[in-house]
Structures are given as structure tokens and as C-alpha cells.
Amino acid sequence: MIDNNLQKLNQLLARILSIPESSITDELSNDNVESWDSFTGLMMVAELEKEFSISFTMEEVLEIKTVGAIKEHLRKCGVVL
């Protein structure tokens, strides 16, 4: 289960950001990934909500700027990574 959720997250991020799964780290952010702009950020949120049956508030969407922050939010919502 744990590996499966982490794998699903990495696959989702790699697909949306058009980067290899192997390059996904907690430090990835909109500052260091060229394809991570406001549009892909919104796509990411929509896909995360659908994939993990969670929801983000607008405040949370604005706060999430790194992969590490995404993982933290998923854990707060009860997703085991």
C-alpha cells in the first residue's frame, strides 16, 4: 500500500510535469522545474484530488510549492506514503 501510493504520486507528477520519475525529489518545486507553472499546478491539484480522494482548500493550493509539501498534505489527509 505504502509503495503503491508513493508510486502513484510519482507517476502522476512525472506525467503532469513531463519529467522522468527518477528525477522526482521532495525539493522539486515551481522554482526549479520549468514545466511547473500555474496551469500545471492546478492540473496537479485536480489529479491529486481525484487519485487520492482528497481535497485542497485554496489556501493549501497556494501554499504547496514543493513535492515535499504535496506529500505532507497527502499525509495530513490520511494518505499513507
Summary of the structure (lengths in Angstrom):
residues: 81
radius of gyration: 11.5
end to end distance: 8.0
largest distance: 31.1
contacts: 208
relative contact order: 0.20
helix: 62%
strand: 2%
